[in-house]
Amino acid sequence: VQLQASGGGLVQAGGSLRLSCVASERTFSTLTMGWFRQAPGKERAFVAAISRGGGGTAYADSVKGRFTISRDAARKTVYLQMNSLKPEDTAVYYCASSNRFLPTQREQYEFWGQGTQVTVSS
């Protein structure tokens, strides 16, 4: 599975961004999709995940109520809508795919995109 993430950029605190991740795989609808992020000097951390059919989601506590994950099967794309951004959201954001149900651990994802930089200024 090849994953291509995009949509990052520079935004002021309180602003919004929407990340996209397009999958090459025709079996996209059978995969759980997730977003992780990695800030400088820190481990890659779970952000959000969405189940195969989109009916189940999971979020890190730090983004609950601000970020929304969604997916479009026809476009083979998963989105991460990020609102009320904070400087501590600054990181490289990665999308990933998994054959498990709503995993939150990095090692439970099999394929990864290349990452997109999100920078939130104060």
C-alpha positions in Angstrom: 0.0 0.0 0.0 1.3 3.4 -1.0 0.1 6.4 1.0 0.5 10.0 0.0 -0.1 12.7 2.6 -0.6 16.3 1.9 -2.2 19.5 3.3 0.3 20.6 5.8 1.5 24.2 6.1 2.0 27.1 8.4 -1.0 28.4 10.3 -1.6 30.7 13.3 -2.8 29.5 16.6 -6.5 29.1 16.5 -6.6 28.3 12.8 -7.5 25.2 10.9 -5.9 22.8 8.4 -7.2 19.7 6.6 -4.8 16.9 5.9 -5.4 14.4 3.2 -3.9 11.0 2.6 -4.5 9.1 -0.7 -4.1 5.3 -0.8 -3.0 3.5 -3.9 -4.5 0.2 -2.8 -7.8 -0.9 -4.2 -8.5 -2.6 -0.9 -8.6 0.8 0.9 -12.1 0.1 2.2 -10.8 -3.0 4.1 -8.1 -1.0 6.0 -8.2 0.9 9.2 -6.5 4.3 8.6 -4.7 6.3 11.1 -2.8 9.6 11.7 0.3 10.0 13.8 2.6 12.9 14.4 6.2 13.4 15.4 7.5 16.6 16.9 11.2 17.4 17.0 13.0 15.3 19.6 9.9 13.3 20.4 8.5 9.9 19.6 5.9 9.4 16.8 2.5 9.6 18.6 -1.0 8.4 17.8 -3.4 11.1 16.8 -6.5 9.5 15.3 -7.8 6.4 13.6 -10.9 5.4 11.6 -12.3 2.0 11.0 -12.8 0.4 7.6 -16.4 1.5 7.2 -15.9 4.8 8.9 -18.3 4.0 11.7 -15.6 3.8 14.4 -13.1 6.4 15.4 -10.4 6.9 18.0 -8.6 10.0 19.1 -5.7 10.9 21.3 -6.9 12.9 24.4 -4.8 15.9 23.3 -6.9 16.4 20.1 -10.4 15.3 21.1 -12.9 17.9 20.3 -10.5 19.7 17.9 -9.6 17.1 15.3 -11.9 15.0 13.2 -10.9 12.0 11.1 -13.0 10.9 8.1 -12.7 8.9 5.0 -14.0 8.8 1.4 -14.0 5.3 -0.1 -14.6 6.5 -3.6 -11.5 8.7 -3.5 -9.5 6.2 -1.4 -8.7 9.1 0.9 -8.6 9.7 4.6 -8.8 13.2 6.0 -7.8 14.9 9.3 -9.6 18.1 9.9 -7.7 20.1 12.5 -9.4 23.1 14.2 -8.4 25.3 17.1 -4.7 24.5 16.4 -2.2 25.1 19.1 1.6 25.6 18.9 2.0 22.2 20.5 0.3 20.6 17.5 3.4 21.5 15.4 4.8 18.2 14.0 5.2 16.1 11.0 2.0 14.3 10.4 1.9 10.8 9.0 -0.9 8.6 7.7 -0.8 4.9 8.1 -2.8 1.8 7.3 -3.6 -1.3 9.4 -5.4 -4.5 9.2 -6.4 -4.3 12.8 -9.5 -2.6 14.3 -8.7 1.0 15.5 -5.1 0.4 16.6 -3.4 3.2 18.5 0.1 1.8 18.7 2.7 2.6 16.0 3.8 -1.0 15.6 0.2 -2.1 14.7 0.3 -0.2 11.4 1.9 -1.9 8.4 2.2 0.9 5.8 3.2 4.6 6.2 3.0 7.7 4.1 5.9 10.2 3.8 4.6 12.8 6.3 3.5 16.4 5.9 4.7 19.3 8.1 2.3 21.2 10.2 3.6 24.4 11.9 1.4 26.4 14.2 2.7 29.8 15.2 1.7 31.5 18.4 
